[in-house]
Amino acid sequence: MATAKSPEDLLIFGCGYVGIRVAKRLLLRGTRVHALTRSKARAGEFAREGLRPVVGDWLRPWTLRGLPQVPVALIAVGRDRSTNVDFYRWYVDGLRAALRSIDPSTRVVYLSSTGVYHQDGGVWVDEYSPCRPKRAGGAAHLAAEAVLRSHRPGGGSTILRLAGIYGPGRLPRFAEIRTGQLLEGADDGFLNLIHADDAAAAAVAALSGPTREPIYVISDGSPVRRRDFYSELGRLVGAPAMLPSGTASGMVRRPRGENSKRVWNRRMRRDLLPRLAYPDYRCGLRQALSLRSMAAAGDQA
């Protein structure tokens, strides 16, 4: 496993759903966490959490001048879907600007995606598998990985390819399932998942490196058929049972065709996260829905 010593200072680009979980874990270990955000309001929230906010936008390189120089940086930027910025500019150009704004000696951990893999037919993939992504997001992440390696040729970087992230407030197709809508074709492929808390734990381990390997696939290692996942989610929220594909009219068609691959996490388990808090979707869904219910109750109090 990676060395357990946490960095004294850390800069996070993209302190969102996973990034804030990483930040909170490292704050408890005494790390000074600097977090970049485009929003002054969000900066205030970060300060109240004990982070050291920095207002800037990695798509506007001039706003990155004077960033704190730290030994380790986490790149965890998720694309803002409310903008019209394309995937390549968001991930690749943004990463270039970030790398130019920090010291060349800074070790970088980059959160990539298993969308870089193109495989289908239930094929198992790992860090050695070829990558020919079919979608723009996966292609942009793969290009960003190449940029990172070229900027850190001596091994000063680690790439974490995250499977589908889920957790409280982030459950695939939750709104449709809760309202009883049916998902056409939901039984014809695999979902590869990682609970947000386990993703954060793996990132913390990588940040506490240096790591043994340059690339890790981050997944719970328990691929699930889409229909099984959606059916379990529906059962937990008391939604009507899903019918077999094509047996009812008015079904909701999946908006995008997903590759049906299965992700093998042996390297992650060996080096970063031997034990997962949520080793499969069943326990992860129960936790996510439990915290969602608690939050809703708090809102109504």
For each residue, the residues with C-beta under 8 A, 3 or more apart:
1: 4 205 270 271 272 274
2: 205 206 208 209 210 211 212 271 272
3: 208 209 210
4: 1 208
5: 208
6: 26 29 30 31 204 207 208
7: 10 26 31 70 71 72 207 208
8: 30 31 32 71
9: 31 32 34 68 70 71 72
10: 7 23 26 31 32 33 34 70 72 73 74 207
11: 34 35 36 54 67 68 70 72 73 74 102 106
12: 15 19 22 23 33 34 35 36 73 74 76
13: 36 58 73 74 75 76 77 98
14: 19 36 74 75 76 77 78 111
15: 12 19 20 23 35 36 37 46 51 76
16: 19 20 76 77 78
17: 20 21 78 165 167 170 196
18: 21 22 76 111 162 165 196 199 200 203
19: 12 14 15 16 22 23 35 74 76
20: 15 16 17 23 24 49
21: 17 18 24 25 196 197 199 200
22: 12 18 19 25 26 74 76 200 203 204 207
23: 10 12 15 19 20 26 27 33 35 49 51
24: 20 21 27 28 49
25: 21 22 28 29 200 201 204
26: 6 7 10 22 23 29 31 33 204 207
27: 23 24 30 31 33 49 50 51
28: 24 25
29: 6 25 26
30: 6 8 27
31: 6 7 8 9 10 26 27
32: 8 9 10 52
33: 10 12 23 26 27 50 51 52
34: 9 10 11 12 51 52 53 54 67 68 70
35: 11 12 15 19 23 46 51 52 53 54
36: 11 12 13 14 15 53 54 55 56 58 64 67
37: 15 42 43 46 53 54 55 56
38: 42 55 56 57
39: 42 43 55
40: 43 44 55
41: 44 45
42: 37 38 39 45 46 53
43: 37 39 40 46 47 53 54 55
44: 40 41 47 48 53
45: 41 42 48 49
46: 15 35 37 42 43 49 51 52 53
47: 43 44 50 51 52 53
48: 44 45
49: 20 23 24 27 45 46
50: 27 33 47
51: 15 23 27 33 34 35 46 47
52: 32 33 34 35 46 47 68
53: 34 35 36 37 42 43 44 46 47
54: 11 34 35 36 37 43 67 68
55: 36 37 38 39 40 43 63
56: 36 37 38 60 63 64 67
57: 38 60 63
58: 13 36 61 64 77 94 95 97 98
59: 85 89 90 93 94 97
60: 56 57 63 64
61: 58 64 97 100 101
62: 65
63: 55 56 57 60
64: 36 56 58 60 61 67 97 98 100 101
65: 62 101
66:
67: 11 34 36 54 56 64 101 102
68: 9 11 34 52 54
69: 102 103 106
70: 7 9 10 11 34 73 102 106
71: 7 8 9 105 106 107
72: 7 9 10 11 106 107 108 109 207
73: 10 11 12 13 70 98 102 106 107 108 109
74: 10 11 12 13 14 19 22 108 109 111 203 207
75: 13 14 95 98 108 109 110 111 148
76: 12 13 14 15 16 18 19 22 111 203
77: 13 14 16 58 90 91 94
78: 14 16 17
79: 83 85 87 90 91 137
80: 83 85 90
81:
82:
83: 79 80 90
84:
85: 59 79 80 89 90
86: 89 90 136
87: 79 90 91 136 137 139 140
88: 91 92 93 136 139 140 143
89: 59 85 86 92 93 94
90: 59 77 79 80 83 85 86 87 93 94 140
91: 77 79 87 88 94 95 140 141 143 144
92: 88 89 95 96 140 143 144 147
93: 59 88 89 90 96 97
94: 58 59 77 89 90 91 97 98
95: 58 75 91 92 98 99 110 144 147 148
96: 92 93 99 100 147
97: 58 59 61 64 93 94 100 101
98: 13 58 64 73 75 94 95 101 102
99: 95 96 102 108 147 148 151
100: 61 64 96 97
101: 61 64 65 67 97 98
102: 11 67 69 70 73 98 99 106 108
103: 69 106
104: 151
105: 71 156
106: 11 69 70 71 72 73 102 103 156
107: 71 72 73 152 156 157 158 209 210
108: 72 73 74 75 99 102 148 151 152 156 157 158
109: 72 73 74 75 157 158 159 160 203 206 207 209
110: 75 95 144 145 148 157 158 159 160
111: 14 18 74 75 76 160 162 203
112: 116 141 142 144 145 159 160 161 162
113: 116 137 138 141 161 162
114: 117 125 161 162 163 164 192 217 219 261 263
115: 133 135 137 138 141
116: 112 113 131 133 138 139 141 142 145 161
117: 114 125 129 131 133 138 259 261 263
118: 130 131 132 133 134 138 259
119: 123 125 129 259 261
120: 123 259 260 261
121: 260
122: 190 260 261 262
123: 119 120 261 262
124: 261 262 263 264
125: 114 117 119 129 217 261 262 263 264
126: 129 217 263 264 266 267
127: 161 213 215 216 217 267
128:
129: 117 119 125 126
130: 118
131: 116 117 118 138 142
132: 118
133: 115 116 117 118 137 138 139 141 142
134: 118 138 259
135: 115 138 139 256
136: 86 87 88 139 140
137: 79 87 113 115 133 140 141
138: 113 115 116 117 118 131 133 134 135 141 142
139: 87 88 116 133 135 136 142 143
140: 87 88 90 91 92 136 137 143 144
141: 91 112 113 115 116 133 137 138 144 145 161
142: 112 116 131 133 138 139 145 146
143: 88 91 92 139 140 146 147
144: 91 92 95 110 112 140 141 147 148
145: 110 112 116 141 142 148 149 159 215
146: 142 143 149 150
147: 92 95 96 99 143 144 150 151
148: 75 95 99 108 110 144 145 151 152 157 159
149: 145 146 152 153 157 214
150: 146 147 153
151: 99 104 108 147 148 157
152: 107 108 148 149 155 156 157
153: 149 150
154:
155: 152 210 214
156: 105 106 107 108 152
157: 107 108 109 110 148 149 151 152 214
158: 107 108 109 110 206 209 210 211 213 214 215 216
159: 109 110 112 145 148 214 215 216
160: 109 110 111 112 202 203 206 215 216 218
161: 112 113 114 116 127 141 215 216 217 218
162: 18 111 112 113 114 165 194 199 218 219
163: 114 192 193 194 217 218 219 220 263
164: 114 172 191 192 193 194
165: 17 18 162 170 193 194 195 196 199
166: 170 171 172 193 194 195 196 281 284 285 288
167: 17 170 171 195 196 197 284 287 288
168: 196 287 288 291 292 295
169: 288 292 295
170: 17 165 166 167 196 288
171: 166 167 174 233 285 288 289
172: 164 166 191 229 230
173: 176 177 183 230 233
174: 171 177 178 233 237
175: 178 179
176: 173 179 181 183 252
177: 173 174 180 181 183 230 233 234 237 239
178: 174 175 234 237 239
179: 175 176 239
180: 177 239 240
181: 176 177 251 252
182: 242 243 248 250 251 252
183: 173 176 177 186 226 227 230 242 251 252 253 254
184: 245 246 251 252 253 254
185: 188 245 253 254
186: 183 226 227 230 242 245 254
187: 225 226 227 244 245
188: 185 226 245 260
189: 225 226 258 259 260
190: 122 223 224 225 226 260 261 262
191: 164 172 223 224 225 226 229 258 281
192: 114 163 164 219 223 261 262 263
193: 163 164 165 166 219 220 222 224 229 281 284
194: 162 163 164 165 166 198 199 202 218 219 220
195: 165 166 167 198 199 220 276 277 278 284 287 288
196: 17 18 21 165 166 167 168 170 199 200
197: 21 167 200 201 277 278
198: 194 195 201 202 218 220 273 276 277 278
199: 18 21 162 165 194 195 196 202 203 218
200: 18 21 22 25 196 197 203 204
201: 25 197 198 204 205 273 276 277
202: 160 194 198 199 205 206 216 218 268 272 273
203: 18 22 74 76 109 111 160 199 200 206 207
204: 6 22 25 26 200 201 207 208
205: 1 2 201 202 208 209 271 272 273
206: 2 109 158 160 202 203 209 211 216 272
207: 6 7 10 22 26 72 74 109 203 204
208: 2 3 4 5 6 7 204 205
209: 2 3 107 109 158 205 206
210: 2 3 107 155 158
211: 2 158 206 214 216 271 272
212: 2 271
213: 127 158 216 267 271
214: 149 155 157 158 159 211
215: 127 145 158 159 160 161
216: 127 158 159 160 161 202 206 211 213 267 268 271 272
217: 114 125 126 127 161 163 263 264 265 267 268
218: 160 161 162 163 194 198 199 202 265 268 272
219: 114 162 163 192 193 194 263 264 265 268
220: 163 193 194 195 198 265 276 278 279 280 281 284
221: 263 264 265 266 269 279
222: 193 279 280 281
223: 190 191 192 262 263
224: 190 191 193 228 229 280 281
225: 187 189 190 191 228 229
226: 183 186 187 188 189 190 191 229 230 258
227: 183 186 187 230 231 242 245
228: 224 225 231 232
229: 172 191 193 224 225 226 232 233 281
230: 172 173 177 183 186 226 227 233 234 242
231: 227 228 234 235 241 242
232: 228 229 235 236 281 282 285
233: 171 173 174 177 229 230 236 237 239 285
234: 177 178 230 231 237 238 239 240 241 242
235: 231 232 238 239 241
236: 232 233 285 286 289
237: 174 177 178 233 234 289
238: 234 235
239: 177 178 179 180 233 234 235
240: 180 234
241: 231 234 235
242: 182 183 186 227 230 231 234
243: 182 247 248
244: 187 247
245: 184 185 186 187 188 227 251
246: 184 251
247: 243 244
248: 182 243 251
249:
250: 182
251: 181 182 183 184 245 246 248
252: 176 181 182 183 184
253: 183 184 185
254: 183 184 185 186 257 258
255:
256: 135
257: 254
258: 189 191 226 254
259: 117 118 119 120 134 189
260: 120 121 122 188 189 190
261: 114 117 119 120 122 123 124 125 190 192
262: 122 123 124 125 190 192 223
263: 114 117 124 125 126 163 192 217 219 221 223
264: 124 125 126 217 219 221
265: 217 218 219 220 221 268 269
266: 126 221 269 270
267: 126 127 213 216 217 270 271
268: 202 216 217 218 219 265 271 272 273
269: 221 265 266 272 273 274
270: 1 266 267 274
271: 1 2 205 211 212 213 216 267 268
272: 1 2 202 205 206 211 216 218 268 269
273: 198 201 202 205 268 269 276
274: 1 269 270
275:
276: 195 198 201 220 273 279
277: 195 197 198 201
278: 195 197 198 220 281 283 284 287
279: 220 221 222 276 283
280: 220 222 224 283 284
281: 166 191 193 220 222 224 229 232 278 284 285
282: 232 285 286
283: 278 279 280 286 287
284: 166 167 193 195 220 278 280 281 287 288
285: 166 171 232 233 236 281 282 288 289
286: 236 282 283 289 290
287: 167 168 195 278 283 284 290 291
288: 166 167 168 169 170 171 195 284 285 291 292
289: 171 236 237 285 286 292 293
290: 286 287 293 294
291: 168 287 288 294 295
292: 168 169 288 289 295 296
293: 289 290 296 297
294: 290 291 297 298
295: 168 169 291 292 298 299
296: 292 293 299 300
297: 293 294 300 301
298: 294 295 301
299: 295 296
300: 296 297
301: 297 298
